[in-house]
Amino acid sequence: MDGQGRPSSWYMINRQKLAHILIIEDDPDLGPLLKLNLEREGYRVSLAIDGLSGQAKALSGGSDLIILDLMLPWLDGMDILKRLRRELDKTPVIILTAKGGESIRLEGFRAGCDDYVPKPFSLMELIARVRAVLRRCGHSETPGVIHSGGLLVDPHSRIAEINGQNVALAPKEFELLYILVSHPDQALSRTYLLDEVWGEEAEVSPRTVDNHVLSLRKKLNLEENGSGGIITVFKLGYMWAGG
């Protein structure tokens, strides 16, 4: 237990101005999977499983972004998009569909979609596109302090602490740690970590991630402090496992 009576494995991400995402998707496996992973990213997510209920939720307002399948029961996704734009609803829409032909894509953009992701797709790519569309539309998210066991990571002051003791981290080490702990128990590839932390910087490679993880492990003494750890995921990358 910690000083406030919480279990040692207590984990929290405190965010402000959470984006609300509406998913309109009838696939019984894909819809819940998208909802789960977007919630792990810190978004508030609603799910509609047919065209009629999806249109009703979309027109009711309150969504910052809509992820819209085209082939839906009761009402086609393209009709939903056209209805939204006719009513001057500017909520950004990402079309997510197995219809990948050029004519369908062009119809979607003419109807007013903001992005188009054909199935099958990479989950990481979809999340990146969600972030990009929200940024373009002016939505800002304030990342919050993360607590995981005895570890505290504060992105505002750029402070990392273990059991109340400050740990001096280089800028990229701090950014890498924050990405990892904000995705608990989720395997993240080296490529994803490179894109998130280093962007398009030259002369970086997957080995750069490995070196920074090694440095983080030494500086934080995670296992000794009982505050979780950075787990190596074979042939992929790394995962944060809370203490």
N, C-alpha and C positions, 0 to 999 in steps of 0.2 A: 504494500500500500504506500502511496505517496503522502505528502503532508496534508492533502485535502481529502484523504480517505478514498482515493481512486486506486484501482489495481495497478500494479507496476507496468502492465501491458497497455495502459490507457493511451489512446491515440486520438489526436484532434487536429483538424485543419480548420482554422477560423477564417472564413472569407466574407467579404462584403460585396454587395452588388452582384450576387450570383446570377448568371445568365439562366433564363428558363428556356429549355429546348423542348419542342413538341415533335415527337416521332410519329409519323403516320405510316405504318408498316404492318402488313397482314401475316408475314411469315412468323409462325409461332416460335421458331428458334431465334431468328435474327432480331426481331423486335426487342425481346427481353435482354438479349445479349448486348445490343447497342445501348439500351437504357442503363444496364449495369455498368458498362465501361465509361459512359459519359458521366454517370454519377460519381464514379471513382475519380474522374478528372475535376470534380467539384461543382458540376452543373446540377441545377434542378431539372428533372426530366419527367415529361408526361408521355404516355403511349396510347395511341388510338390504333385499333386493329382492323378498321374498315373505312371506306371513303366517307360515308355519311357522318359517323361520329367524329372522324378526323376533320371534316369540313366544319362541323359545329364547334369543335374546340379551337380550330384556327380562326374562325370568325369571331369567337368570343373575346379575342385579344389576350394580352398577358404573356405572349410568347416573344422571346427575343430572336429566335431562329426556328425554322421548321425544316425537318428532314422528311422528305416526301417521296414515297414509292409511287410509281405510276399505275401499275396493275393492281388495283384494289377491288375488293367486293363492293357492290352497290353503287360506287361512284368512282370514276377514273381520276387519278391524281392530276392529270393535266387539266381537267375541268375544275378541280379545286383551286389550282394555281390561277387559272384565268378568272375565276370568281373573285379571288382575293384581289387581284389587280384591278378588276372592274370596279370594285368597291374602294379603290385607292388605298388598300392596305399594303404598306411598304415593308412588312415583316420579311426579312431575308429568307429565301428558300433554297435549300440544296436538294436537287432531285437525285434520288438513289434508286436505280432500276436496272433490270436485266436488258431493257431496250437500249442497245448501244449504238444503233445506226445513226449516221450523220443527220438524216432528215429529222429524226426524233430529237436529237440534241439541239438542232437549230430551232425546232418548234418550241422547245423548252425555254431557250434563251429569248426568243421572240415574245413568249408569253410572260416573261419577267422573272425567270429563275436567276439566282445569283451564282450558282455553281452546279455542276453535273458530275456525278460519280457513278460510273457503270459497275454493275456486279459481274464477276466477283471483285472484291476490293480489299485493300489493306486497311485494317482497323486504325493503325497509326496514321495512315494517310488521311483517312476520314476525319480523325480528331484534329489533325493539322489544318485541314480545310475548314473545319468548324471554327477553329481559332481565327483563321485568316478572314473568313467572312464576317465574324463578329467584330474584329478590329476594323475592317473596312467600313462597317456600318456604325462605327463610333461607340460600340459597347466596350466599356473598360471594366476590368476585374481587379480588385485589390487583394493580392495574395496575403494570407494571414500567417500568424505565428503557428508553428507546428510543434507539438509535444509528442514524443514517443518514448515512454518509459522515462529515463533520466535525461534524455536528449531534448534540447530546445533549439529550434532554428527560427530566427526572426529575420525575414527578408527585408524589413524596413531599415533596421539598424545594422543588418548584415552581421549579426552576432550568432555564434553557435556555442552552446554551453552543454557540458556534461555534469549532471548533479550540481548545478549552480556555478561550476568553474568554467570560465571563458576559455575557448580554444581558438588560437590564432590560425586562420585559414587563408590561403591565397584566394584571389577572386574567383578563379575557375574552380577551385576546390569547393568553395562555398556554393556556387551555382550547381555543381554536380551533386553535392549532398542534398540540396533543396529539391532537385528534380527527383532523386531517388526516394527521399522520405515522403514526398507528396504523392507517391505511387506505391503505397505499402503492399507487399506481397504480390507485386506485379513485375514480371520479367521484362526488362527493357533492353533492347539490343544496343550494341555499341554504336551502330549507325544512328539510331534514334538519339542517343545521348550526345553524340558528336554534333548532330544538327541542332539540338536544343541548347547546348552549352557553348559550342564554338561557332555555330553557323557556317558561314562560307570562308572562314579564316583559312589561309594557305598553310601548307606544311603541317597539317594535323592528320592523324591516322588512328585507326582503332587502338593502336598501342598507346596513344596519348591518353585514352580513357583508362587503360590498364594502369598506367603510371600514376594517374591522379587517384584512382581507387586505392592503390597501394599506399600512397601518402596519407589518404584519409584514414585508412585503417590504423596506421601508426600513430597519427596525431590524436585520434579519438579513443583509442583503446576500447573499442566498443564491447568486445566480449567480456573484458575484465570489469567494465562498469555495469554490466547487465542491462545495457540500453539497446539491445538489438544488434544488428550487424548487416554488412553488405555481403550478400551471398553471390557467389559466382554461378551463373547459369551456363552449363556446358554448351559450347559452340554458339552461344547467343550473346550474352552480356552479363548484366547484374540485376539484383533484386534487393530491395530493402525489406528485412524481416524485423519487425518491432520486437523489443525486449519484453 
